[in-house]
Amino acid sequence: IFEALLMENIDVKVLNIGGGFPIKYTSEVIGVRELSEEIAAQLDCCFGSNKPQVFIEPGRFIAGSAGLIRSEVILVAEKEPDAHQRWVYVDIGRFGGLAETFNEAIIYPIRANKSKAELGPVILAGPTCDGADILYKKNPVDLPINLRDGDYLDFLSAGAYTSSYVTAKFNGLPAITEYYI
């Protein structure tokens, strides 16, 4: 594109490559240093000494790991007892701040207040009556077997793109309360 523009006597001085440096959720990611080195190598290869000024947006890298969402378990149920499939419903869901669980795109690390208990797989769902308010079904989450209504789950690395995605008063539910320390 730059070459084609240059042939039209348009000398582009700035390249915005977007961004969103990744953070670790449940699996390792390429570090910022490695990404930066690869970007620099590609700029050298494509532009040589005629590099444009480059803008990179850090995205969730700035605040993602700095936040958590504390959620209360509102129901533990077995929808099909013969299937031995536990469902855990929490007071936050896809419409209350966890929008990026859509298609299980982001698997948040989850910490339960019963950390030393035996774990087992659960399907995790939000509080609304909307059939899309299922957070993790394809990839069940291992949570304590003795999890009960009133227990707490912490969604870790939830400092970016959570409260900004809250659908206000969806199904009459209040938006999440935010605290800054």
Protein Blocks (a to p, Z undefined) as FASTA:
>chain_A
ZZmmmmnopacfbdcehiaidddfkbccddfklmmmmmmmmmmmmnommcccddddekjm
lmmmmpccddddfbdcdfblmlopacdddfbdfknopmmlgghlaacddddfblmbccdd
dddddfbfbfklcfblmlccdddfklcehiacddehilgoklmmpcghihhiacdddddZ
Z
